[in-house]
Amino acid sequence: MTSREQHDRMANAIRFLSMDAVEKANSGHPGLPMGCADIATVLFTRFLKFDAKAPHWADRDRFILSAGHGSMLLYSLLYLTGYEDMTIDQIKNFRQLGSKTAGHPEYGHAAGIETTTGPLGQGLANSVGFALGERIMNAAFGNDLVHHYTYVLAGDGCLMEGVSQEAIALAGHLKLNKLIVFWDNNNISIDGPVSLADNTDQVARFQASGWNASHIDGTDPEAIAYAIEAARHSDKPTMIACKTTIGFGAPTKAGTNKAHGSPLGAEEIAGARKFFNWESPPFEVPADILDAWRTAGKVGAKARADWEGRLAQADAKLKGEFERRLAGKLPSNFDAVIADYKKKLSADKPKVATRKSSEMALEVINGAVPETIGGSADLTGSNNTKTSQTKNITPDDYGQRYVHYGIREHGMAAAINGLTLHGGLIAYGGTFLCFSDYARPSMRLASLMGIRSIFVMTHDSIGLGEDGPTHQPVEHLAALRAIPNHNVFRPADAVETAECWQLALESEKTPSTLALTRQNLPTCAPNSARRT
């Protein structure tokens, strides 16, 4: 068997597991896995650094399926490469209640799912945080411990959603060159051809935002491999526009919206089996092909073992700090530092707005917790999110701790989630409370994932006047408190503000929002720090 024949059969294993699972569930999206199987096969067998037996290895490459509706592509890859909790029974139970194989990938449900994707564009925007997190951790701990890539598979919908522009502009500005995005360029959306609603030159758009971007044939394994290799040597983030056919191999539905969001049907699948000369029954993969995939899942074991050796030999202090951060634990002296600070506040009784109280608390926290990464959506002086320890992160210096996100609330919140999910960092970012409307989709996903993302929302409505009703939040606290598994804090004084920050930092599996006043309000209502 030639290498191309083996590649084709390995890619076809993805295609048939995906179409058979969707057919059995009578629900799902078979088109993307069928069209992108070649991209995934090249990436997972020739480039992606991972070990299926150690899915949480800190220096693994990250693969993010931003086009989450194509979830069977990811589930097929996890099963084929040997992730222990992704069994053939899970594949057969796709989209069924209680299974790990939800309709869209959900973080925490199965190993190998790096983030929850479903709302289009979110995975792409998260990836900016992942890639930035890698650079920040690399600056802190060096190439021996942190040196990996972030790969993303995005569809037309991901690029049409507005959050994508916020994300790619920030990534281009920060020159996150270890971020590599594959665009599934199949020209189909749910309603029909993409041309019904869009004619954007996406390659030019990415290039204008500071990326390398180019077109390739998404079914040619050598073209895919060449593009990935070039991207890995780039000094900019890279977008690879992969020309594909949705539902590739389906006799009448390939290339049409009928392959997007519905099962293909028995006749169409039979035609695809004939097209690909695939004789195995549903959910069965030929032994030699499964063996080849399982071998791919083991290749990274040596790289992981080498990395573990470097970690073991690292300076004891560096090793201890690295492991503490990755475990998500706060420094051992954190409680004492906060307790001393609260005693001082109780004695001093400062009369300041809670946004100022937040800055004061952060000055103490950022001095004690070196992994905090702050930021603001172009409102640094209003949100009071910058302290003496948090100098600006730039393309020339990732060793600092403050991100100027620009006027990009949605992209900021999504990037905060990516920073958090990367591991080793505690990310927070600020904007006005009324603009939580812009950030809320990412805040909701943080709650669904149960991660410690922290959102600082200043200019609470009490005492806010001259900016007018556009800047006066009224229903926003109620809207945020309606999100399950989301702490919402509204402190009334400096002590409560410090305590709210303490709770936010200690809540490893819950995101938090701090709603802060613009000015000192000594007559705040009792119980205003209540949280839900």
N, C-alpha and C positions, 0 to 999 in steps of 0.2 A: 504494500500500500504506500503510495506517495504521500509526502507531507501535506499536499493540498487535499488529497482524498481524506486523510485523517482529519484535517481541519474541517472539511465539509461535513463529515459524519458527526464530529463533536458539536458543531453548530446546529446540526439537525436535531440532536438530542434535546437542545434547548427549545427548538421550535415545536417538537411534538409533545414534550412534557407540558409546554405552555398551552398549546391548542387543545390537548386532551383534558387538562385540568379545567379550562374555561368551559369546555363542552360538558363535562360532568357536572359542574356547578350550574350550568345553564345561565352563566353570568360572567362578565369580565371583558378584558381587552386583549384579544390574541394578536392583533396586528403589529404592535410594537415589538414584542419578543421575536416574532417571525422576521421582521425587517432588520432588527439590530443584532441578531444572533452572531453574525460574523464579527462585529465590533467587540462584543462581549467575549467571544472565544479568543480573539487575539489578545485582548487586554488581560484576561485571567490566566492564560496559558504562557504568555511571553513577557509580561511586564509587571503585573500587579504583585507587590510584595505583601504576602499574607501567609498565614498558617491556619488552615481550617481547624486544627486541633487546639489552637490557642487564639481564639477569635478576638480577644481583648488585648492582645499584645500592643504595647504602647507605641511602637515604632512601625506599625503596619501602615501600608498605603490605605487611604480611605476611598471607597467607591460609593457614590451617592446617586441613586436613581431619582433624579428630580422629576422626571415624567412618571410619577408614582402609579398611574393607572396601568402601566406595563409591569406591574409587580411580579407577574409570573416569570419574567426574565430573571429577576433577582432570586426568587425562590428556587427556580431551576438551577441557577448557578450554585446556590448554597447547598442544595441536595447533591448535585453532581460532584462538587469538590470535597464533600465529606463533612460538612458541619453537622455535629452530632444531633442537634435538636431539629434539624430539617430532614425528616424522614420521608419516605415515599408515601406514607399514610397522610402526612401533612400536605403533601402535594395533592393527593386525592381528595382531601377535605378543604381545598381552596374555597375561600369565601363562606365557609360554614361556621356557625356559632361555636366558639370555644377553640377554634384552630389557631395556629400561629400564622397561618397564611391568609391574613386579612385582604380585603379588596385592594387596599393601598398599604404599603409597608409602614409598620408601626414600630417605632423605637422601643426596645425593651421586650418585645414579644418574641423575638428570635435573635440569636447571635448573628452578626453580619449585617444587620439593619442599622446603619449609622445615624439615621434621623428619620422622623416621621414625614413622609411626603404624600401629597394628595392635592392640596391647594397648589396649583401650578406656579412655578417660579420660586417656591419656598426652598426647595433643595438647592437650587442654583444660588440663591441668596445665602443660605446656610453655609454653602461651600466657601464663601469668602471668609467667614469666620473660622472655618476649619483650616484653610490655607494660612490665614494670618496667625492662628494659634500655633501652627507648626513653626512659623518663622520666629514668633516670640519665644517659644520654648527652646528652639534651636539656639537663639541668642543667649539664653540663660544657661543651657546645659551642653551645648556643643554638638558637632556632627556625630560623635560616637554614640550619643543617646537619642538624638532627634534628627532624623533626616528622611522624610517621606513625602509622597505626593498625594494630592487630592484630585481624584478623577470624578467627573460628573457626566451623566447621560441626561440630556435635556431635549424636550420636544418643542414643536412649534408653539404650543400653548405656554410653555415656560418662558419663551422669548417674547411672546405678545403681552404677557402680564407686566404691568408697569414696574413691579419690584425688580424685574430683571435689569432694567436700566440703572436703577440705583445701585444694584449689586455690581454690575460689570464696570461701571464708572469708578466705584471705589477700588475694586480689584486692580483696574488698570492704573489708577493713580498710585497705589501702593506697590505696584510692580510685583504682584504675587506670582512669580514665575513658576511655582510648583503647583499651580492650579491649571488643570487641563480639562476642557469641556468638549464633549462630543455632542453635536447637534444632529438629532435624527431628522434629517431634511427630507421628509417624505411628501410634503405639500398637501397633507390631508388633515382636516380637523373634523369635529363631529358633524358639522353642517354640510361638509363637502370640501372642495378644493380650498386651500388657504387663500387663494386669489379672490375668493368671495369677499374677504375682509381686509387683506393685507398684501402689500407688494414691497415690503421693506427689504433692502439689500442687507441681510444680516451680517455678512462678512465685512462689508464696509462699515456697518454700525459698530461692530466689535473693534475693528481697526481704529475707528475714530475715538474709541474709548481707551486706547492704549494697549490693545491686545495684538498678538499675532493671530491671524485667521486666514484660512484657506479652504478650498473645496477639494474633496476626494470622493472616490467611489467607495461607498460604505459596504460593498459586498466583496471588495478585493482585499484579501488578508495582507498582502504585501504593501499595498497602498496605506492601509490602516497602520501597519507596523512602522512604516517609514515616517508617517505623520506623528506618531507617538514619540518615536526616537528624536525627531526634530524638536518636538515640544519640550522634551526633557532637557534639551540643551539651550532652551530659549532664555532670554533675560526678561521676558514679559509673560503674563498669562497667555494661554493659547486656546483658541476655539477652532475645532476641526469640524467643518460642515460636511457631514457624511451623507451623500446621496443614497437613499434607501427606497425600498418599495414596501409600503405597509401591507402586512399579510402576505409577504413574499412566498410564492409557491401555491397559494390558493388559486384554483383554475379560473374562477369568475370574479372573486371578490378582491384579489390582490390589486393594490393601487387605488382602492375606493374606500369611502367612508364606511362601507358595510363591514369592513374588517376591523373597524376601530373599537366599537363598544359593545359588540354582540358576539355570541358563539358563532362559529362558522357553519355548523350543521354537519351531519354525517356525510352527506354527499361531497361537500367541499373538502372535508378532511380526507376522505378517501382519494380525492383527486390530488391533494397535496402529497399523500403517501406515494402515490404513483409518480408524481413529479420528482420527488426526491429519492425514489427507489428505497423507501423506508418500509421494511416488512414487519417490524416488531409490532405487537399489539399495544393498545393503550397502556401507558405508564411503565412500559418495559424498555430498558436501554440495553443494547447488545453488550455482553460482558467485556469485550475488548475496549469498547468506547467508554464504558463506565470506569474501567481500570485506568484508561488514559486520563480521564477527568480527575479521578482520585489521586493519581500521581501528581497532577498539576496542583492539587490542594495540599500536597506534602512538600513541594519544592521549597517553600519558604521556611521550612523547619530549620534548615541550616543557618539561614540568615538570622532567624530568631535566636537560635542557640549562640551564635557569635555575639549577638547583641546582649544576651543575658551574661555572657562572659565579660563583655566590656563593662556592664553595669556592676557586676560583682567586683571588678578590679578598680572601679572608680574610687576617688577620694571618699572617705566615709561620710563626711559632712554633705558633700554633693549628692551622694547616693541616698542618704537619708532624706534630704530635702526633696529630691526628685520623687521618691516613693511616697512621701507624705502628700505632695501635691496631687499625684496621680490617684491616691486613695480618696481625695476630696476632703481631707481632714484639715482643720484649722491649726495654726501653730499652738504648741502646748501652753504658751503664756497668754493666749488670747483672752481667756476669761478674766485673768488678773488685770490685764491692761484695760479692759472695758470697765471692770469694777472700779478701778482707781479713777478712771475718767468720769464715771457717773458720780462718784463721791465729790470730785472737784466741782462738777456742775451743780450738785445739790448745795454745795457751800457758796458758790459764786452767784448762782441764780441769774444767768445772763438773760437779758431781755432782747432777743433777736428773733427774726423770722425763722421759721423752721427750715427754709432752704439754706439759710446761713448756719443754722444748727447742724444741718446735714453736712455742710462743708467742714465744720469744726469736727464732727464725728469722723468724717473721712480722713482728716488730717491725722487722727490717732490711728484709725483702722489701717490706712495705707502704710503707715509706719510700722505696723505690727504684722501685716499680712502681705507678703511680697508678691503674691500671685494675683492681686486685684488688678484688673485692666479697666480703666475708666473711659469715658467718652461723652459726647453730646452731639446732637443734630444741629450744629451751628448756633448753639445757645449756651456756650460754656460759661460766660459771665452771668447769665441769668439762672442757669441750673445749679451753679456752684459745685460742679462735679470734678474740678481740677484742684489738686493739692500740690504741695511742694515736692512730693515724691514722684508725681506723674508727669514726666516730660513727654514731648510729642513723639509718637511713632512715625517714622518717615521711611521712604523706600531705601534710604541709606543707613537707617538705624532702627532695627526691630527690637532693640534691647530696652526700649522705654515702655511706658505704661499708660499712654493716653492716645485715644483715637479721635481725630477730628473727622466725624462721619459726614460732614456737609449737611445740606438740607435734605436729608434722606431718612426720615423716621422709620419707614417700613423696612428699608434696607438695613438700618442700624439694628433694629430689634431682631431681624433674622440673623444678622452677623453675630449679635450677642449670643443667640442660641448656638450658632456654630462654634464660637469660642468656648462656650460651656461644654458642648458635646465633645469637642476635641480632647478635653481633659487637661488637668494641671493648672487651670486658670479659673478665676472668678470674675465674670464680666458684668459691668453695669454701664448704663447709658441714660442720658437725660433729654427731655424735651418738655414742652408745656403740657399740662394735664389735658387741655382740650385737644391736643394733637395725639393723644392716645388712640384716637380714632384711626390715625394713619398706621400706628404700630400694632393695633389690636390683633390682627390675624396671627402675627408671630408670637404675641403674648399668649394667645389661646393655645397655640401649638406647644409653647413651653409648658403650659399647664397639662396638656395631654401627655407630654413626654415625661413630666415629673422631674424637671431639671432646675438647677439653681441659677436661673437668669434673674437679674435684678434691674428693674426699670424705675428711674427717678423722674417723677412727674411734678414739676413745680408750677407755681401760679395757680394754686387752688382758688376757687371762685370767691371765697370770703375775702372781702377787701380789695378785690380786683375790679377796677372801674374804667380807667380812661382808654384802655385798648378797645373797648366796645364789646358787643355780644359775640363777635366772631372768636374772641379770645377768652370768653368766660365759660368755663365748664359748668354745666348744670347737671346733666344726666350721667356724666362720665364715671363718677364713683360707683353709682348703681350698676352701670354696665360692666365695670371691671369686677365688682363684687359678685356679679352673676356668673363669672367664669369659675367652674369647679376647679378645686385644687390650686387656687391662686390666692396668696396672701395679699391683702390690701391694707396698708397702714396709713393712718392719718394722724400723725403725732401733734400734740398741742404745745409742747415746749421742748427745750433742749435735752432734758433727761429722757423724755419719751422718744425723741428722735434717735438718740443713741441706742435706746433699747430696741427700737424698730430695726435699725441697722444690724444690731446683734442678732435678732431673730432671723432676719433675711439671710445673713451669712451662715447661720446654723442650720437653715432649712435646706439640706442637701437635695431633697427630692421634691421641692416646691418652689416655683418662681415667686417673686415678690415685687410689688409696686409700692413705692413711697410717694404719697400725695402730700406736697409741701406748700406752705403759704409763701406769698411774695413778701409780706411785711409782718412785723411783730404784731400779734393779736392777743393781748393779755386777757381778753374776755372770751377766749375760745370755749365752746360748749363742753360740758363734762363728758367723759367717756369717748372723746373724739379719737382716741387711739385704738378704738375697737377694731378688731380684724375679723375677716370671714374666710 
